[in-house]
Each structure stands twice: as C-alpha cells, then as structure tokens.
Amino acid sequence: MVKKTVLSLVCTTALFSSEYEVEQLKKQMAQLQQQLYEMQQQIKVLEKQSFKEEASKVESAQPVTSAESSLTHVPEIELVLNGGYTSRNISNYNYSNGSIPGFIDAGNMEIPFNAKNGFNFNYADVGLSADIDPALEASAIFHIHGDGTLEIEEAYIITRALEHGFGFKAGKLKSAFGKSNEQHHHTWNFEDKELINFALFGIDGLGGEGAQLQWTAPTPFYLMSGIELFNGNPNQGFSAKESASTAVGYLKIGSEIGEGKLSSGISYAQGKSEIQNIDGSGNLIPDSFSDYGQTRLYGADVTFEYPLDGYGALTWQNEWIQRNKDTAAGVEKQAGYYSELLYQFNDHWAMGVRYDEIYKNETTDPLTSIEHLNRTSAKLEYKPFESSRFRLQYNQDHSKYIANNQKTLHEVIVNYTIEIGGHEAHGGERK
C-alpha cells in the first residue's frame, strides 16, 4: 500500500512538473517572439535613418546601377483583414435607413463596417510602401470592401529632400486635422468612428486629392505645424466646383510631464459652402448646387498618456470640433466632442470607455436642430501577438433617428483584425 502511494505521488509530481515546464517554455517562446518583432522594428527605423542620411547627399550622389536602383523599388506589403459578428436591437433595413438629424439624411448614411446583424466581413486592406530613391517615398492603400468593390483609400508620394524640418506629401491622402482624422480603421481605438467626426466628414474623414506641407521645429519638445489644400467635397460640407478648394491648417505640441506625455493641437479648415438648388415649385434639384459663403471648421484636442509597469499604460484622449456653415437662411452652427479613457493592462489585454456627444446643432431647419445626440461605448480587447487583435465592444447609441423617431440602439460587436506584413504602409498607429 505504501509503495502504491509513493508511486502515485511520484507520478503526480512528475505530471505537474512537466505541465509547469511546458507553460514556462510557452512563456519563453512568446517573449522571444515579442523580442524578435521589436528587433525587426528597430531594423526598419535604422534603415529609414540611413535613407535620411543619404537624402542630404542627393546632389553629390553618384549614379547607381540598374541593379542597385531596382532594390529601392521593392515595396513593403501589408495585408489587413477585418470582420466579426454584430448584434443590435433593430433590423438591418431600419439601421441602414437611419439618420443623424442636421447631418445625415435617412438613407444616406454610409455604414461600411459591421453593417448587419450576424457575421460581417468588413474589408481587406492592401498597403504598399517603398523608398523610390534617397529623396522620395511612395505609399498606397487599396481598400477592398466586403462585397468585393475596390477603392484607393490613400495613394501619395513623400519627399525627404527638404531640409530644416520640412516635409511634403501629395496625392490622395487623409488630412492631419485634429487627433484621429488621418487614422485608418484597423488603428482606431474603437470599432466605430467618433460621432462628431462621422457626422461631419463621413466614414472616410476629411481629405481627398491634395497636398500637405509640414514643418517640425528644432525645439526640445515636439512642435509641428502644417498646411494642406484639397479639392472641395460636398460630403465634407464644402463646395465641389472646379474653382473651390478646402484649406487646412494646424499646430501640434507634445511634451513630457514627469513620466507621462501630454500632446495637444488646434486645427482650422475653410472652404466654400454650397446649397442645393430648387426648381420653380420649390423642390430640390438632384445633384445641383450653388456656392454660398464659407464653411469654417474649428478643432482642438488634448491627450495624456501615462506608462504603467511592464507594457501597461493609461491614456485619456479628448477632441472637440465645431462647424459654422453659411447658408441662404443664415449660419448653421454644429459642434460635438468625445472623451475616451483607455487602460492597457499589459501587452495582451486592454479595455476602454468613450462618451460622444453632439451638443450643438443649430441648423436653419427647425426639424433637424436636435441637440444632445450622444453615444456611450465600452470595449475589451485581447492581442495574442502584435499582428492580431480580438475586440468586444458595446454601444448604447442615442444619436440615430429611425423613421423620424429617436431610437436607443444597443449594439454588441465582436471583431477581429489580422495584420500580415510590414506595418509602415498604413502610417501612424494609435494606442
């Protein structure tokens, strides 16, 4: 009996010891994979620095052979897959025909992500980025919708030949207006766009065909200013006539406060506004608009980030935008803000809450001058590795009108994002 008991204890101990060793090996493997990823990122940074050093010698550089030249044209390629499962308390038809009074009319709301109850494959993004020569870089992002349609989300060139902190970009691009406008969906902090940004600019954000000039000051803290010029776009509140364009300007500042980091910015945009023409009976004429006055946008943002032990961090992000638009009947004034708090436990787990509100909606039509449209969101996300993310999000939304009646929407979204390849083709990342 004693022998059996001893043998049983020995086997049990060996079993637990084996399981413990397996778990330790798994942890060590995960740490090695993370270290490998960080080393790859450092290599990319060093390569970029090398190209910048070469850019300062462009004028005196010797001609390169065709073989050497071809190497600089091999692009980094990134593939992003996004989809998931959605459940909300209204039908797909009613949701797609909803409206945001004063901003988006019924049936005109673009919903490219998580559009229907049940499973959704939202998109596949293909990003390309390459150094053409020591002075020039090119990037393009092709967005393939879930239904298979293709669009060019961004495609631009960047020059590094300018000195004294200047940088130039031209093509089709997103504006750096505000805090989050130029970010792509897979880098958003939540599954849906901030309410005021979506209401004013739609799902694509402010931007389009245009050019950008930025200057980073040689100061001990981060100080950057920029100006941009785009073709007018009626979906963003501006005239689309040939003679009309949209001008954007901003100033962004960042500094360290103790162990934390504070960043803030102010933004302004202006362009011709337009009104829809009417016929002799007072009916709106489809696709017929006339310029009328100006549309002016004002924005301000502030973000505070504080690192915690290990990979942990606490981030508080806030942004406010107001639009003043001239019309034949007067000036429409619309404004809103969002505030979000993000808590990253470690390199795998994070959670966050966000509150959105459109608190000013003074339109020339009393029926659409509805204020205090708001939404509250909460999320929990898990990132097994840097290239994958799984997110659970809940929305309580009071911003939508269904059949001319305000409806409280309850949404639950389970979403995945998988990234394959280089991460630089999509530009700036968000936490």
C-alpha positions as CSV (number, residue, x, y, z in Angstrom):
1,M,0.0,0.0,0.0
2,V,2.8,2.4,0.9
3,K,4.6,1.6,-2.3
4,K,1.5,2.4,-4.3
5,T,1.0,5.7,-2.5
6,V,4.6,6.7,-3.1
7,L,4.4,5.7,-6.7
8,S,1.3,7.7,-7.1
9,L,2.9,10.8,-5.6
10,V,5.9,10.5,-7.8
11,C,3.8,10.2,-10.9
12,T,1.6,13.2,-9.9
13,T,4.7,15.3,-9.1
14,A,6.2,14.4,-12.5
15,L,3.0,15.3,-14.3
16,F,2.7,18.7,-12.6
17,S,6.4,19.3,-13.2
18,S,6.0,18.5,-16.9
19,E,3.0,20.8,-17.3
20,Y,4.9,23.6,-15.5
21,E,7.8,23.2,-17.8
22,V,5.5,23.3,-20.8
23,E,3.9,26.6,-19.6
24,Q,7.3,28.1,-18.9
25,L,8.5,27.2,-22.4
26,K,5.4,28.7,-23.9
27,K,6.0,31.9,-22.0
28,Q,9.6,32.0,-23.1
29,M,8.6,31.4,-26.7
30,A,6.1,34.3,-26.5
31,Q,8.8,36.6,-25.1
32,L,11.2,35.6,-27.8
33,Q,8.6,36.3,-30.5
34,Q,8.0,39.7,-29.0
35,Q,11.7,40.5,-28.8
36,L,12.1,39.4,-32.5
37,Y,9.3,41.7,-33.5
38,E,10.9,44.6,-31.6
39,M,14.2,43.9,-33.3
40,Q,12.6,43.9,-36.7
41,Q,11.0,47.3,-35.9
42,Q,14.4,48.7,-34.8
43,I,15.9,47.5,-38.1
44,K,13.2,49.4,-40.0
45,V,14.0,52.5,-38.0
46,L,17.7,52.2,-38.7
47,E,17.0,51.7,-42.4
48,K,14.9,54.8,-42.5
49,Q,17.6,56.8,-40.8
50,S,20.1,55.6,-43.3
51,F,17.9,56.8,-46.2
52,K,17.5,60.2,-44.5
53,E,21.3,60.5,-44.2
54,E,21.6,59.6,-47.9
55,A,18.9,62.3,-48.8
56,S,21.2,65.0,-47.5
57,K,23.8,63.9,-50.1
58,V,21.4,63.6,-53.1
59,E,23.0,66.4,-55.1
60,S,26.5,64.9,-54.8
61,A,25.4,61.2,-55.0
62,Q,26.9,59.0,-57.7
63,P,24.6,57.4,-60.3
64,V,23.6,53.9,-59.2
65,T,23.5,50.8,-61.4
66,S,20.2,49.5,-62.6
67,A,20.5,46.5,-60.2
68,E,21.1,48.8,-57.2
69,S,18.2,51.0,-58.3
70,S,15.8,48.1,-58.6
71,L,16.4,47.2,-54.9
72,T,14.9,50.5,-53.8
73,H,11.7,49.9,-55.6
74,V,10.8,46.6,-53.8
75,P,7.8,47.7,-51.7
76,E,6.8,46.7,-48.2
77,I,3.5,44.9,-48.4
78,E,0.8,44.8,-45.7
79,L,-2.5,42.9,-45.7
80,V,-5.1,43.7,-43.1
81,L,-8.2,41.5,-42.7
82,N,-11.2,42.7,-40.6
83,G,-14.5,41.2,-39.7
84,G,-16.7,39.9,-36.9
85,Y,-20.2,39.4,-35.5
86,T,-22.7,42.1,-34.7
87,S,-26.0,42.1,-32.8
88,R,-28.3,45.1,-32.5
89,N,-31.9,45.7,-31.5
90,I,-33.2,46.9,-34.8
91,S,-33.4,45.3,-38.3
92,N,-30.7,45.7,-41.0
93,Y,-33.2,47.7,-43.1
94,N,-34.1,50.2,-40.4
95,Y,-30.4,50.6,-39.4
96,S,-29.3,51.3,-43.0
97,N,-32.1,53.9,-43.4
98,G,-31.4,55.7,-40.2
99,S,-30.4,59.4,-40.0
100,I,-28.5,61.8,-37.8
101,P,-30.7,65.0,-37.8
102,G,-28.9,68.0,-39.2
103,F,-26.0,66.0,-40.6
104,I,-27.0,62.8,-42.5
105,D,-30.4,62.3,-44.1
106,A,-32.3,59.0,-44.0
107,G,-30.9,56.5,-46.5
108,N,-27.7,58.4,-47.0
109,M,-25.7,57.1,-44.1
110,E,-22.7,55.1,-45.2
111,I,-22.1,52.0,-43.0
112,P,-19.1,50.1,-44.3
113,F,-18.2,48.3,-41.0
114,N,-20.4,45.9,-39.0
115,A,-23.3,46.9,-41.1
116,K,-25.7,44.0,-40.5
117,N,-26.8,41.7,-37.7
118,G,-24.8,38.5,-37.8
119,F,-21.5,37.8,-39.4
120,N,-19.7,40.6,-41.3
121,F,-16.5,40.5,-43.4
122,N,-15.8,44.3,-43.4
123,Y,-12.7,44.6,-45.6
124,A,-9.3,43.6,-46.7
125,D,-6.7,46.4,-47.0
126,V,-3.6,46.0,-49.1
127,G,-0.9,48.6,-48.3
128,L,2.3,49.2,-50.4
129,S,5.2,51.4,-49.3
130,A,8.6,51.8,-50.9
131,D,11.6,54.1,-51.0
132,I,11.9,55.2,-54.6
133,D,15.3,56.9,-54.1
134,P,17.1,58.6,-51.1
135,A,14.7,61.6,-51.5
136,L,11.4,60.1,-52.4
137,E,8.9,57.6,-50.9
138,A,5.6,56.3,-52.2
139,S,2.7,54.7,-50.4
140,A,-0.7,53.4,-51.4
141,I,-3.6,51.7,-49.6
142,F,-6.2,49.7,-51.5
143,H,-9.4,49.1,-49.6
144,I,-11.4,46.0,-50.7
145,H,-14.9,46.1,-49.3
146,G,-16.7,43.1,-48.0
147,D,-18.8,42.9,-51.2
148,G,-15.6,42.9,-53.4
149,T,-15.6,46.5,-54.6
150,L,-12.2,48.2,-54.6
151,E,-11.3,51.8,-53.8
152,I,-8.0,53.6,-53.4
153,E,-8.1,54.8,-49.8
154,E,-4.8,56.7,-50.0
155,A,-2.0,57.0,-52.6
156,Y,0.7,59.6,-52.2
157,I,4.4,60.5,-52.5
158,I,6.5,61.9,-49.7
159,T,9.7,63.8,-50.3
160,R,12.6,63.7,-47.8
161,A,14.8,66.1,-49.8
162,L,13.5,69.2,-48.0
163,E,15.7,70.4,-45.2
164,H,15.2,72.4,-41.9
165,G,12.4,70.2,-40.7
166,F,10.1,70.5,-43.7
167,G,8.2,67.6,-45.2
168,F,5.9,67.4,-48.3
169,K,3.2,65.0,-49.3
170,A,1.0,64.9,-52.4
171,G,-1.7,62.6,-53.9
172,K,-4.8,61.3,-52.3
173,L,-4.4,61.5,-48.5
174,K,-6.2,62.0,-45.2
175,S,-5.9,65.3,-43.5
176,A,-4.0,65.7,-40.2
177,F,-6.8,67.9,-39.0
178,G,-7.5,67.1,-35.3
179,K,-6.4,64.0,-33.4
180,S,-7.9,61.0,-35.2
181,N,-8.9,62.0,-38.7
182,E,-5.9,60.6,-40.6
183,Q,-6.0,57.1,-38.9
184,H,-7.3,54.0,-40.7
185,H,-9.9,51.8,-39.3
186,H,-7.7,49.0,-38.0
187,T,-5.8,51.5,-35.8
188,W,-9.0,53.1,-34.3
189,N,-9.3,52.8,-30.5
190,F,-13.0,51.7,-31.0
191,E,-14.8,49.8,-33.8
192,D,-16.7,52.9,-34.9
193,K,-15.7,56.4,-35.8
194,E,-16.1,59.2,-33.2
195,L,-19.6,60.6,-33.5
196,I,-18.7,64.2,-34.4
197,N,-16.1,63.1,-36.9
198,F,-18.5,60.7,-38.6
199,A,-21.4,63.2,-38.7
200,L,-19.2,66.0,-40.2
201,F,-16.9,64.1,-42.5
202,G,-18.4,60.6,-43.1
203,I,-16.5,57.4,-42.8
204,D,-13.5,58.4,-44.9
205,G,-12.7,61.6,-42.9
206,L,-11.5,65.0,-44.1
207,G,-9.2,64.8,-47.0
208,G,-9.0,63.7,-50.7
209,E,-6.9,64.8,-53.6
210,G,-4.5,67.4,-52.4
211,A,-1.1,68.3,-50.9
212,Q,0.4,68.8,-47.5
213,L,3.4,70.8,-46.2
214,Q,4.5,70.2,-42.6
215,W,7.3,71.8,-40.5
216,T,8.8,70.3,-37.3
217,A,10.5,72.9,-35.2
218,P,14.0,72.3,-33.8
219,T,12.8,72.6,-30.2
220,P,13.5,70.4,-27.2
221,F,9.8,69.5,-27.2
222,Y,7.6,68.4,-30.2
223,L,6.2,71.3,-32.2
224,M,4.8,70.8,-35.6
225,S,2.7,73.0,-37.9
226,G,1.1,72.1,-41.2
227,I,-0.9,73.4,-44.1
228,E,-3.0,71.4,-46.6
229,L,-5.0,72.1,-49.7
230,F,-7.7,69.7,-51.0
231,N,-10.3,69.7,-53.8
232,G,-13.8,70.6,-52.4
233,N,-16.0,67.8,-51.3
234,P,-19.8,68.1,-50.6
235,N,-19.7,65.1,-48.3
236,Q,-17.4,67.1,-46.0
237,G,-19.5,70.3,-46.2
238,F,-17.6,72.1,-48.9
239,S,-18.3,73.1,-52.5
240,A,-17.1,70.7,-55.1
241,K,-17.0,73.2,-58.0
242,E,-13.8,73.4,-60.0
243,S,-12.9,76.8,-58.6
244,A,-13.5,75.6,-55.0
245,S,-10.9,74.1,-52.7
246,T,-10.5,73.4,-48.9
247,A,-7.6,74.8,-46.9
248,V,-6.5,73.2,-43.7
249,G,-4.0,74.4,-41.0
250,Y,-2.9,73.1,-37.6
251,L,-0.4,73.3,-34.8
252,K,0.5,70.3,-32.7
253,I,2.6,70.3,-29.5
254,G,3.9,67.4,-27.4
255,S,5.9,67.4,-24.2
256,E,6.8,65.2,-21.3
257,I,5.3,65.7,-17.8
258,G,7.2,63.6,-15.4
259,E,6.8,60.0,-16.7
260,G,3.8,61.0,-18.7
261,K,3.4,62.6,-22.1
262,L,1.0,65.4,-23.0
263,S,0.1,66.2,-26.6
264,S,-2.4,68.8,-27.9
265,G,-3.3,70.5,-31.0
266,I,-5.5,73.2,-32.6
267,S,-6.9,72.9,-36.2
268,Y,-8.7,75.1,-38.7
269,A,-10.3,74.4,-42.1
270,Q,-12.1,76.7,-44.5
271,G,-13.7,76.4,-48.0
272,K,-16.7,77.5,-49.9
273,S,-20.0,76.1,-48.8
274,E,-22.8,75.1,-51.1
275,I,-26.6,74.9,-51.1
276,Q,-28.8,72.6,-53.1
277,N,-30.7,74.4,-55.9
278,I,-34.5,74.4,-56.1
279,D,-36.9,74.5,-59.1
280,G,-39.8,76.9,-59.7
281,S,-42.0,74.7,-57.4
282,G,-39.6,74.8,-54.5
283,N,-38.4,71.3,-54.9
284,L,-34.7,70.3,-54.5
285,I,-32.9,69.7,-57.8
286,P,-30.8,66.5,-57.5
287,D,-27.0,67.0,-58.0
288,S,-27.5,70.7,-58.5
289,F,-25.6,73.0,-56.1
290,S,-24.5,76.7,-55.9
291,D,-21.7,78.2,-53.9
292,Y,-22.8,80.2,-50.9
293,G,-20.4,81.8,-48.4
294,Q,-17.9,79.8,-46.5
295,T,-17.7,76.7,-44.3
296,R,-15.3,77.0,-41.3
297,L,-14.1,74.2,-39.1
298,Y,-12.5,74.7,-35.7
299,G,-10.9,71.8,-33.7
300,A,-9.0,71.3,-30.5
301,D,-7.6,68.1,-28.9
302,V,-5.6,67.1,-25.9
303,T,-4.2,63.6,-24.9
304,F,-2.4,62.5,-21.8
305,E,-0.5,59.2,-21.7
306,Y,1.0,57.7,-18.6
307,P,3.0,54.5,-18.6
308,L,2.5,51.8,-16.1
309,D,4.5,48.8,-15.0
310,G,5.6,46.5,-17.8
311,Y,3.6,47.1,-21.0
312,G,0.8,48.8,-19.2
313,A,-0.4,52.4,-20.0
314,L,-3.3,54.8,-19.2
315,T,-4.4,57.1,-22.0
316,W,-7.0,59.9,-21.8
317,Q,-7.9,61.4,-25.2
318,N,-10.3,64.3,-25.9
319,E,-11.3,66.1,-29.1
320,W,-13.7,68.9,-29.9
321,I,-14.9,70.1,-33.4
322,Q,-17.3,72.9,-34.5
323,R,-18.5,73.7,-37.9
324,N,-20.0,77.1,-39.0
325,K,-21.6,76.9,-42.4
326,D,-23.1,79.8,-44.3
327,T,-26.4,79.2,-46.0
328,A,-29.0,81.3,-47.7
329,A,-31.1,81.4,-44.5
330,G,-28.2,82.1,-42.1
331,V,-25.3,80.4,-40.4
332,E,-25.6,76.8,-39.3
333,K,-23.5,76.0,-36.1
334,Q,-22.8,72.4,-35.2
335,A,-20.4,71.1,-32.6
336,G,-19.5,68.0,-30.6
337,Y,-16.8,66.2,-28.7
338,Y,-15.7,62.9,-27.4
339,S,-13.7,61.8,-24.4
340,E,-12.2,58.3,-24.0
341,L,-10.2,56.6,-21.3
342,L,-8.0,53.6,-22.3
343,Y,-6.4,51.2,-19.9
344,Q,-3.8,48.8,-21.2
345,F,-3.2,46.1,-18.6
346,N,-0.1,44.6,-20.3
347,D,1.0,43.7,-23.8
348,H,-2.0,41.4,-24.4
349,W,-5.1,42.9,-22.6
350,A,-6.7,46.4,-22.7
351,M,-10.1,48.0,-22.0
352,G,-11.6,51.4,-22.6
353,V,-14.7,53.6,-22.4
354,R,-15.8,56.5,-24.6
355,Y,-18.5,59.1,-24.5
356,D,-19.5,61.0,-27.6
357,E,-21.9,63.9,-27.8
358,I,-23.2,66.4,-30.4
359,Y,-24.3,69.2,-28.1
360,K,-24.8,72.0,-30.7
361,N,-26.9,71.5,-33.8
362,E,-28.3,74.9,-34.8
363,T,-29.5,74.4,-38.4
364,T,-31.7,76.6,-40.5
365,D,-34.4,73.8,-40.5
366,P,-36.0,73.6,-37.0
367,L,-36.9,70.0,-37.6
368,T,-33.3,69.0,-37.7
369,S,-32.0,71.3,-35.0
370,I,-31.9,68.5,-32.4
371,E,-29.2,68.8,-29.8
372,H,-27.6,66.4,-27.3
373,L,-27.2,63.4,-29.6
374,N,-24.9,61.0,-27.7
375,R,-23.4,57.6,-27.5
376,T,-21.6,55.6,-24.8
377,S,-19.2,52.8,-25.6
378,A,-17.1,50.2,-23.7
379,K,-14.6,47.7,-25.1
380,L,-12.4,44.8,-24.0
381,E,-9.6,43.6,-26.3
382,Y,-7.1,40.9,-26.5
383,K,-3.9,40.9,-28.6
384,P,-2.2,37.5,-28.6
385,F,0.6,39.0,-30.7
386,E,1.3,42.3,-32.4
387,S,-0.3,41.2,-35.6
388,S,-3.7,40.1,-34.3
389,R,-6.4,41.7,-32.2
390,F,-9.8,40.5,-30.9
391,R,-12.2,43.1,-29.6
392,L,-15.6,43.0,-27.7
393,Q,-17.5,46.3,-27.8
394,Y,-20.9,47.5,-26.5
395,N,-22.6,50.7,-27.7
396,Q,-25.6,52.5,-26.2
397,D,-26.4,54.9,-29.0
398,H,-28.9,57.9,-28.8
399,S,-27.7,59.6,-31.9
400,K,-29.7,57.9,-34.6
401,Y,-33.3,58.5,-35.8
402,I,-35.3,55.6,-37.2
403,A,-38.4,56.6,-39.2
404,N,-38.2,60.1,-37.8
405,N,-38.2,58.9,-34.2
406,Q,-35.2,58.8,-31.9
407,K,-34.3,55.2,-31.2
408,T,-31.9,53.9,-28.5
409,L,-29.7,51.4,-30.2
410,H,-28.0,48.6,-28.2
411,E,-25.1,47.1,-30.1
412,V,-22.7,44.3,-29.3
413,I,-19.8,43.9,-31.7
414,V,-17.2,41.0,-31.7
415,N,-14.4,42.0,-34.1
416,Y,-11.1,40.6,-35.3
417,T,-8.2,42.4,-37.0
418,I,-5.3,40.4,-38.6
419,E,-2.2,42.2,-40.0
420,I,0.3,40.5,-42.2
421,G,3.5,42.0,-43.4
422,G,5.1,45.4,-42.8
423,H,3.3,47.9,-40.6
424,E,4.6,51.1,-42.1
425,A,2.4,51.1,-45.2
426,H,-0.6,52.3,-43.2
427,G,1.1,55.2,-41.5
428,G,0.6,56.3,-37.9
429,E,-0.7,53.9,-35.3
430,R,-3.0,54.6,-32.4
431,K,-2.9,53.1,-29.0
